[in-house]
Amino acid sequence: MQARAAAAGVLIRVLRDGVSLDSALPDLLTRVAADDRGLVSELCYGTLRWQPRLAALAAQLLHRPLRARDRDIDALLLLGLYQIQHTRIPAHAAVAETVAAAGALGKRWAAALLNAALRRYLRERAALDAAVDADPAHALAHPPWLLDRLRAAWPDAWETIAAANNARAPLALRVNLTRSTRSDYQAALAAAGHAATPIAHTEAGLELARPCDVSALPGFAAGAVSVQDGAAQLAAPLLAPAPGARVLDACAAPGGKTAHLREWQPALASLLAVDRAESRLDRLRETLARTGAAATVVAGDAGTPAAWWDGVPFDAVLLDAPCSASGVIRRHPDIKLRRRADDLPRLVAEQARLLAALWPLVAPGGRLLYATCSVLPEENDKQISHFLATHADAHEDEIVADWGRPGRHGRQILPGEDGMDGFYYARLGRRT
């Protein structure tokens, strides 16, 4: 399948059907030549990253909107604009290949339209860019509702957050310290031709200078290393379960933090991983099998523990709560296109439900670590404030650290700070 036609198919599934990029992309990649798969991935991620701005430009280039059945041609126009603006593909090649993709999609009639629109952009680029960038939402490639939320929450940093969201995320690794030291694995990477640097504030994190196929990393298949952002690597040492502890990882899939908990403390008495989605549990089991991390995996709703809990309290609970994912947009650019403002009340209610349901499972003297990959206060600081106000047996176990920003409760990492994703952590202790 022609590369740009395949990329257009992915964009249609994301933009029209609301399918996640992680779900839509792999299916299409199997239909293109192996040599084109990197290009298709780059076009899909990049076009979705800049879609709000590209769509505003496209609207100026079309005399009237295309019909709903021609959304694939809309997608090709976005792809053409992305190539011209953000890749090293020569403009003439970007135009020619994008126009050719219309024929590959069986819509030769659209070739002239795409050619005219893209060539007009090349002629009038400065004026068209200036007109679009007069609107901050277009200039920063974010939906207005999200930009408004960021501005309200972070008045001194909202533009920096938006810029970080639009940057390419680095490939971050977590070395399995039960198998190797970070420095030894860094040396193994160097011997294999992969330069890497330690990730600040982590014990096991390395950031690759250049992304690569993870299957080519030394020892990856054998569990010597896993892909995990530096911010996510903070969870296990923050929870810090002691030898012999009973640990629960709620909402555990795809299993990166579960495996890290076992690597961080191999002497746990037990580690229970719970997640509701059976399809995500398959990935969790694969992660555990590859890394050799021992854990019991249960399919169930973390908010209804009566269905899976044996009644014995846990010394440590990790709640990586479902959230807006507004802190990891640089890794999942489709989030800012699929997420809606009216999703937030539902997510906040779900977080509160999970906190309330899991708290009775924490043993007296035990702790619960609440985590989200969000930068929005209603999911983070405000959520914990409400919980503490309604649970007299809970207290905040303050996180003292040199990363992130302290809030009224917990600590917030903003996207790009110290090279990390946006994450929030709050640690709660149960009174004895």
VENWO-V845570 format. One record per residue. RES is the residue in three letters. SS is DSSP state (hx for helix, st for strand, lp for the rest). PSI is psi in radians with two decimals (* if undefined). D_LAST is the distance of its C-alpha to the last C-alpha in Angstrom with 2 decimals. Layout:
# VENWO-V845570
RES&SS&PSI&D_LAST  RES&SS&PSI&D_LAST
This chain:
# VENWO-V845570
MET&lp&2.42&63.02  GLN&lp&2.38&63.86  ALA&hx&-0.84&60.88  ARG&hx&-0.54&60.93  ALA&hx&-0.69&61.54  ALA&hx&-0.76&58.47  ALA&hx&-0.70&56.40  ALA&hx&-0.66&57.72  GLY&hx&-0.68&56.57  VAL&hx&-0.80&53.01  LEU&hx&-0.68&53.07  ILE&hx&-0.77&54.35  ARG&hx&-0.63&51.51  VAL&hx&-0.89&48.94  LEU&hx&-0.63&50.68  ARG&lp&-0.75&52.23  ASP&lp&-0.16&50.07  GLY&lp&0.30&46.63  VAL&lp&2.49&46.02  SER&lp&2.65&43.80  LEU&hx&-0.66&45.68  ASP&hx&-0.53&43.69  SER&hx&-0.67&45.08  ALA&hx&-0.64&48.56  LEU&hx&-0.82&49.57  PRO&hx&-0.67&49.39  ASP&hx&-0.76&51.73  LEU&hx&-0.58&54.38  LEU&hx&-0.52&54.17  THR&lp&-0.22&55.43  ARG&lp&0.09&58.59  VAL&lp&2.80&59.63  ALA&lp&2.56&61.13  ALA&hx&-0.66&58.76  ASP&hx&-0.33&60.25  ASP&hx&-0.11&59.45  ARG&hx&-0.65&55.78  GLY&hx&-0.70&54.58  LEU&hx&-0.76&56.79  VAL&hx&-0.75&55.57  SER&hx&-0.79&51.92  GLU&hx&-0.77&52.78  LEU&hx&-0.71&54.74  CYS&hx&-0.89&52.03  TYR&hx&-0.81&49.13  GLY&hx&-0.74&51.30  THR&hx&-0.70&52.92  LEU&hx&-0.60&49.66  ARG&hx&-0.70&48.19  TRP&lp&0.22&51.12  GLN&hx&-0.77&51.96  PRO&hx&-0.67&51.62  ARG&hx&-0.73&54.09  LEU&hx&-0.68&56.33  ALA&hx&-0.66&56.51  ALA&hx&-0.69&57.60  LEU&hx&-0.78&60.33  ALA&hx&-0.67&61.40  ALA&hx&-0.56&61.85  GLN&hx&-0.41&64.30  LEU&hx&-0.25&66.24  LEU&lp&2.39&66.83  HIS&lp&-0.56&69.35  ARG&lp&2.70&67.36  PRO&lp&2.56&64.19  LEU&lp&2.78&64.66  ARG&lp&2.76&64.41  ALA&hx&-0.61&61.18  ARG&hx&-0.12&62.77  ASP&hx&0.53&63.43  ARG&hx&-0.44&59.87  ASP&hx&-0.53&60.55  ILE&hx&-0.67&63.19  ASP&hx&-0.79&60.77  ALA&hx&-0.70&58.45  LEU&hx&-0.65&61.33  LEU&hx&-0.75&62.09  LEU&hx&-0.75&58.52  LEU&hx&-0.73&58.75  GLY&hx&-0.77&62.07  LEU&hx&-0.70&60.78  TYR&hx&-0.77&57.72  GLN&hx&-0.75&59.99  ILE&hx&-0.72&62.27  GLN&hx&-0.62&59.52  HIS&hx&0.08&56.93  THR&lp&2.96&58.55  ARG&lp&0.17&61.34  ILE&lp&2.21&63.35  PRO&lp&2.48&66.76  ALA&hx&-0.72&67.23  HIS&hx&-0.61&70.31  ALA&hx&-0.69&68.51  ALA&hx&-0.76&65.50  VAL&hx&-0.86&67.90  ALA&hx&-0.79&70.07  GLU&hx&-0.60&67.28  THR&hx&-0.74&65.48  VAL&hx&-0.72&68.78  ALA&hx&-0.53&69.46  ALA&hx&-0.48&66.16  ALA&hx&-0.71&67.50  GLY&hx&-0.67&70.18  ALA&hx&-0.46&67.67  LEU&lp&0.06&65.89  GLY&lp&0.43&69.22  LYS&lp&1.12&69.67  ARG&lp&-0.46&72.56  TRP&lp&-0.46&73.37  ALA&hx&-0.14&70.29  ALA&hx&-0.80&71.49  ALA&hx&-0.68&73.70  LEU&hx&-0.81&70.99  LEU&hx&-0.73&68.46  ASN&hx&-0.79&71.11  ALA&hx&-0.76&72.19  ALA&hx&-0.80&68.66  LEU&hx&-0.66&67.53  ARG&hx&-0.56&70.80  ARG&hx&-0.72&70.61  TYR&hx&-0.73&67.18  LEU&hx&-0.64&68.68  ARG&hx&-0.66&71.48  GLU&hx&0.45&69.43  ARG&hx&-0.85&66.11  ALA&hx&-0.80&65.75  ALA&hx&-0.73&66.49  LEU&hx&-0.73&64.35  ASP&hx&-0.77&61.36  ALA&hx&-0.71&61.73  ALA&hx&-0.74&61.92  VAL&hx&-0.75&58.77  ASP&hx&-0.05&56.75  ALA&lp&-0.38&57.44  ASP&lp&2.05&54.47  PRO&hx&-0.61&51.17  ALA&hx&-0.64&49.71  HIS&hx&-0.79&52.66  ALA&hx&-0.67&52.79  LEU&lp&0.03&49.12  ALA&lp&0.85&49.32  HIS&lp&2.57&46.37  PRO&lp&2.52&46.43  PRO&hx&-0.71&46.62  TRP&hx&-0.69&43.44  LEU&hx&-0.70&41.36  LEU&hx&-0.68&43.16  ASP&hx&-0.72&42.53  ARG&hx&-0.75&38.77  LEU&hx&-0.71&38.76  ARG&hx&-0.69&40.87  ALA&hx&-0.68&38.61  ALA&hx&-0.62&35.38  TRP&lp&1.23&36.90  PRO&lp&-0.43&40.02  ASP&lp&-0.04&40.60  ALA&lp&0.06&39.99  TRP&hx&-0.66&41.02  GLU&hx&-0.63&44.33  THR&hx&-0.71&42.81  ILE&hx&-0.81&40.33  ALA&hx&-0.74&43.27  ALA&hx&-0.71&45.29  ALA&hx&-0.66&42.49  ASN&hx&-0.52&42.22  ASN&lp&-0.02&45.95  ALA&lp&2.71&45.86  ARG&lp&2.33&45.97  ALA&lp&2.46&42.64  PRO&lp&2.82&42.78  LEU&lp&1.94&42.14  ALA&st&2.45&38.86  LEU&st&2.67&37.91  ARG&st&2.02&34.91  VAL&st&2.37&36.03  ASN&lp&1.78&34.41  LEU&lp&-0.09&33.38  THR&lp&-0.19&33.29  ARG&lp&-0.50&37.05  SER&lp&2.87&38.22  THR&lp&2.81&37.52  ARG&hx&-0.76&37.92  SER&hx&-0.66&41.03  ASP&hx&-0.71&42.61  TYR&hx&-0.61&42.17  GLN&hx&-0.70&43.52  ALA&hx&-0.67&46.54  ALA&hx&-0.67&46.96  LEU&hx&-0.81&46.98  ALA&hx&-0.71&49.60  ALA&hx&-0.48&51.72  ALA&lp&0.09&51.65  GLY&lp&0.32&52.76  HIS&lp&1.91&49.49  ALA&lp&2.46&48.53  ALA&st&2.67&44.83  THR&st&2.60&42.69  PRO&st&2.52&39.01  ILE&lp&2.23&36.66  ALA&lp&2.55&34.97  HIS&lp&0.10&31.22  THR&lp&2.73&31.08  GLU&lp&-0.45&31.23  ALA&lp&0.09&33.39  GLY&st&2.45&35.14  LEU&st&2.44&38.91  GLU&st&2.18&41.07  LEU&st&2.46&44.52  ALA&lp&-0.58&47.45  ARG&lp&2.31&49.06  PRO&lp&2.72&47.57  CYS&lp&3.01&48.84  ASP&lp&2.11&48.51  VAL&hx&-0.43&45.24  SER&hx&-0.31&46.95  ALA&hx&-0.09&49.11  LEU&lp&2.48&46.26  PRO&lp&2.16&46.23  GLY&lp&0.17&44.01  PHE&lp&-0.85&42.62  ALA&lp&-0.47&43.51  ALA&lp&0.06&41.92  GLY&lp&0.28&38.56  ALA&lp&-0.37&39.10  VAL&st&2.64&38.27  SER&st&2.75&36.94  VAL&st&2.13&37.62  GLN&lp&2.27&34.63  ASP&lp&2.67&34.57  GLY&lp&-0.67&32.97  ALA&lp&-0.70&30.47  ALA&lp&-0.47&29.21  GLN&lp&-0.16&28.94  LEU&hx&-0.29&26.16  ALA&hx&-0.87&23.63  ALA&hx&-0.85&23.02  PRO&hx&-0.44&22.53  LEU&hx&-0.70&20.25  LEU&hx&-0.67&17.93  ALA&lp&1.02&18.58  PRO&lp&2.50&17.33  ALA&lp&2.82&17.38  PRO&lp&2.40&19.92  GLY&lp&0.07&19.06  ALA&lp&2.61&16.65  ARG&st&2.18&17.06  VAL&st&2.43&18.06  LEU&st&2.24&19.30  ASP&st&1.76&22.01  ALA&st&2.56&22.68  CYS&lp&0.91&26.14  ALA&lp&-0.49&27.05  ALA&lp&2.56&30.86  PRO&lp&0.13&33.01  GLY&lp&0.05&30.71  GLY&hx&-0.79&31.00  LYS&hx&-0.56&27.31  THR&hx&-0.88&26.68  ALA&hx&-0.69&29.25  HIS&hx&-0.63&27.99  LEU&hx&-0.75&24.45  ARG&hx&-0.66&26.17  GLU&hx&-0.69&28.56  TRP&hx&-0.67&25.93  GLN&lp&1.52&23.92  PRO&lp&-0.34&26.38  ALA&lp&0.47&24.18  LEU&lp&2.54&21.71  ALA&lp&-0.69&21.20  SER&st&2.70&21.96  LEU&st&2.00&22.64  LEU&st&2.20&23.22  ALA&st&2.13&25.38  VAL&st&2.36&25.93  ASP&st&2.62&28.65  ARG&lp&-0.58&30.75  ALA&lp&2.03&34.17  GLU&hx&-0.64&35.99  SER&hx&-0.64&38.37  ARG&hx&-0.49&35.59  LEU&hx&-0.53&34.13  ASP&hx&-0.77&37.49  ARG&hx&-0.67&37.02  LEU&hx&-0.79&33.49  ARG&hx&-0.67&34.93  GLU&hx&-0.74&37.78  THR&hx&-0.80&35.48  LEU&hx&-0.70&33.53  ALA&hx&-0.72&36.83  ARG&hx&-0.71&38.43  THR&hx&-0.24&35.64  GLY&lp&0.31&34.85  ALA&lp&2.24&31.12  ALA&lp&2.15&29.62  ALA&lp&2.64&27.57  THR&st&2.23&27.58  VAL&st&2.25&29.07  VAL&st&2.34&28.69  ALA&st&2.11&30.63  GLY&lp&2.85&28.63  ASP&lp&2.06&27.32  ALA&lp&-0.37&23.84  GLY&lp&-0.06&23.50  THR&lp&1.21&24.17  PRO&hx&-0.35&21.88  ALA&hx&-0.42&23.04  ALA&hx&-0.29&26.24  TRP&lp&-0.18&24.93  TRP&lp&2.42&21.32  ASP&lp&0.03&21.17  GLY&lp&-0.10&17.95  VAL&lp&2.17&15.99  PRO&lp&2.75&13.00  PHE&st&2.50&13.70  ASP&st&-0.50&12.15  ALA&st&2.35&14.22  VAL&st&2.29&16.20  LEU&st&2.10&19.33  LEU&st&1.71&20.82  ASP&st&1.53&24.31  ALA&lp&2.54&25.24  PRO&lp&2.42&28.83  CYS&lp&-3.07&30.38  SER&lp&-0.29&33.75  ALA&lp&0.47&34.08  SER&lp&-0.14&35.68  GLY&lp&-0.14&34.58  VAL&lp&0.48&36.47  ILE&lp&-0.55&39.81  ARG&lp&-0.47&41.62  ARG&lp&-0.46&40.82  HIS&lp&1.31&41.35  PRO&lp&-0.34&43.96  ASP&lp&-0.28&44.41  ILE&hx&-0.77&41.04  LYS&hx&-0.17&42.64  LEU&hx&-0.54&45.42  ARG&hx&-0.46&43.52  ARG&lp&2.53&40.58  ARG&lp&2.71&41.30  ALA&lp&-0.61&39.85  ASP&lp&0.00&39.15  ASP&hx&-0.47&36.88  LEU&hx&-0.81&34.19  PRO&hx&-0.67&33.09  ARG&hx&-0.76&32.75  LEU&hx&-0.74&30.72  VAL&hx&-0.72&28.37  ALA&hx&-0.69&27.88  GLU&hx&-0.70&27.24  GLN&hx&-0.77&24.60  ALA&hx&-0.69&22.78  ARG&hx&-0.78&23.19  LEU&hx&-0.75&21.78  LEU&hx&-0.82&18.69  ALA&hx&-0.66&18.01  ALA&hx&-0.60&18.86  LEU&hx&-0.40&16.87  TRP&hx&-0.73&13.53  PRO&lp&-0.25&12.73  LEU&lp&-0.19&13.60  VAL&st&2.24&10.80  ALA&st&2.61&8.43  PRO&st&2.29&4.59  GLY&st&-0.10&5.20  GLY&st&-3.11&8.56  ARG&st&2.69&11.12  LEU&st&2.28&14.07  LEU&st&2.06&17.37  TYR&st&2.23&19.70  ALA&st&2.49&23.33  THR&st&2.79&26.73  CYS&lp&0.81&30.25  SER&lp&2.72&31.06  VAL&lp&0.21&32.11  LEU&lp&2.20&31.95  PRO&hx&-0.58&29.39  GLU&hx&-0.41&28.96  GLU&hx&-0.22&27.49  ASN&lp&-1.70&25.35  ASP&hx&-0.80&24.40  LYS&hx&-0.61&25.09  GLN&hx&-0.78&23.22  ILE&hx&-0.64&19.96  SER&hx&-0.77&20.68  HIS&hx&-0.73&21.10  PHE&hx&-0.83&17.92  LEU&hx&-0.60&15.78  ALA&hx&-0.35&17.93  THR&hx&0.08&17.28  HIS&lp&1.71&13.54  ALA&lp&-0.38&11.61  ASP&lp&0.14&8.15  ALA&st&2.53&9.71  HIS&st&2.71&10.88  GLU&st&2.25&13.74  ASP&lp&1.67&13.62  GLU&lp&2.40&17.23  ILE&lp&1.97&19.89  VAL&lp&2.03&22.32  ALA&lp&2.87&25.50  ASP&lp&0.34&29.27  TRP&lp&2.73&29.80  GLY&lp&-2.95&29.79  ARG&st&2.27&29.41  PRO&st&2.42&26.36  GLY&lp&-2.93&25.88  ARG&lp&-0.66&23.87  HIS&lp&2.45&21.14  GLY&lp&-3.00&21.52  ARG&st&2.49&24.80  GLN&st&2.21&28.04  ILE&st&2.25&30.79  LEU&lp&2.65&34.13  PRO&lp&2.30&36.68  GLY&lp&-0.27&38.69  GLU&hx&2.18&36.57  ASP&hx&0.51&36.88  GLY&hx&0.15&38.56  MET&lp&2.89&35.45  ASP&lp&2.90&34.86  GLY&lp&2.15&33.07  PHE&st&2.68&29.32  TYR&st&2.42&26.18  TYR&st&2.41&22.66  ALA&st&2.40&19.37  ARG&st&2.21&16.02  LEU&st&2.36&12.85  GLY&st&2.55&9.24  ARG&st&2.21&6.47  ARG&lp&2.54&3.81  THR&lp&*&0.00
